[in-house]
């Protein structure tokens, strides 16, 4: 199955826009369209899982721990964490490459870190 992305509330919106500019077929839902502002990480993980979307975030501090707890009882489509130091264009290109070259099942219950 093709990867579908869900932006976390903390993800720079420009990454979503740039990724979709590279390939309009990429299904990348914004945080605002799912109403994620102020929602705790465990609930965000559950919403992304219900939608079958890999969560894309900048949150290296708390999200990994929440994912570990989440997958003890549920399956997650996975999480991609993008460094805040990575340029917008590099982040978009990496997400495009992941979308193009892999399948969603490859990320199930995993955290994929982009430097």
NURO-578416 format. One line per 10 residues: their letters; for each residue x, y, z of C-alpha. Coordinates in nm, 2 decimals. Layout:
A) X,Y,Z | ... .
This chain:
XXXXXXXXXX) 0.00,0.00,0.00 | 0.12,0.35,-0.08 | 0.24,0.57,0.21 | -0.01,0.83,0.35 | 0.14,1.10,0.57 | -0.01,1.28,0.87 | 0.16,1.60,0.98 | 0.20,1.64,1.36 | 0.10,1.98,1.50 | 0.47,2.07,1.55 .
XXXXXXXXXX) 0.57,2.00,1.19 | 0.67,2.30,0.98 | 0.38,2.34,0.73 | 0.63,2.43,0.46 | 0.75,2.07,0.46 | 0.40,1.95,0.37 | 0.36,2.21,0.10 | 0.71,2.14,-0.05 | 0.65,1.76,-0.04 | 0.32,1.80,-0.23 .
XXXXXXXXXX) 0.48,2.03,-0.48 | 0.73,1.76,-0.57 | 0.45,1.51,-0.63 | 0.08,1.61,-0.62 | -0.02,1.24,-0.57 | 0.13,1.23,-0.22 | -0.15,1.21,0.04 | -0.02,1.44,0.32 | -0.28,1.55,0.56 | -0.21,1.87,0.76 .
XXXXXXXXXX) -0.24,1.89,1.14 | -0.51,2.15,1.12 | -0.73,1.94,0.89 | -0.74,1.67,1.16 | -0.77,1.93,1.44 | -0.45,1.82,1.62 | -0.37,2.15,1.80 | -0.34,2.08,2.17 | -0.41,1.71,2.14 | -0.17,1.49,2.35 .
XXXXXXXXXX) 0.07,1.26,2.16 | -0.10,0.93,2.25 | -0.43,1.06,2.10 | -0.24,1.19,1.79 | -0.09,0.85,1.74 | -0.43,0.69,1.77 | -0.59,0.93,1.52 | -0.30,0.87,1.27 | -0.34,0.49,1.32 | -0.72,0.51,1.26 .
XXXXXXXXXX) -0.65,0.69,0.94 | -0.37,0.46,0.84 | -0.12,0.74,0.82 | 0.25,0.76,0.91 | 0.29,1.05,1.16 | 0.55,1.31,1.05 | 0.69,1.52,1.33 | 0.99,1.72,1.47 | 0.93,1.58,1.82 | 1.23,1.38,1.91 .
XXXXXXXXXX) 1.18,1.44,2.29 | 0.85,1.28,2.38 | 0.70,1.12,2.07 | 0.93,0.81,2.06 | 0.84,0.72,2.42 | 0.47,0.76,2.34 | 0.50,0.54,2.04 | 0.67,0.26,2.24 | 0.37,0.27,2.48 | 0.12,0.29,2.20 .
XXXXXXXXXX) 0.25,-0.02,2.02 | 0.23,-0.23,2.33 | -0.14,-0.25,2.27 | -0.21,-0.13,1.92 | -0.05,-0.12,1.58 | 0.09,0.21,1.44 | 0.16,0.29,1.08 | 0.48,0.44,1.21 | 0.65,0.77,1.28 | 0.90,0.98,1.08 .
XXXXXXXXXX) 1.09,1.23,1.28 | 1.25,1.51,1.09 | 1.54,1.71,1.25 | 1.46,2.09,1.28 | 1.81,2.14,1.13 | 1.72,1.98,0.80 | 1.62,2.23,0.53 | 1.27,2.24,0.41 | 1.37,2.12,0.06 | 1.58,1.83,0.20 .
XXXXXXXXXX) 1.30,1.72,0.42 | 1.05,1.73,0.13 | 1.29,1.54,-0.10 | 1.34,1.27,0.16 | 0.97,1.23,0.22 | 0.91,1.22,-0.15 | 1.18,0.95,-0.19 | 1.03,0.74,0.09 | 0.69,0.77,-0.07 | 0.82,0.68,-0.41 .
XXXXXXXXXX) 1.05,0.39,-0.31 | 0.88,0.21,-0.03 | 0.54,0.08,0.09 | 0.35,0.18,0.40 | 0.39,-0.16,0.57 | 0.77,-0.11,0.59 | 0.72,0.15,0.86 | 0.47,-0.03,1.08 | 0.55,0.02,1.45 | 0.88,0.19,1.36 .
XXXXX) 1.04,0.53,1.41 | 1.23,0.65,1.11 | 1.47,0.94,1.19 | 1.57,1.19,0.92 | 1.89,1.37,1.04 .
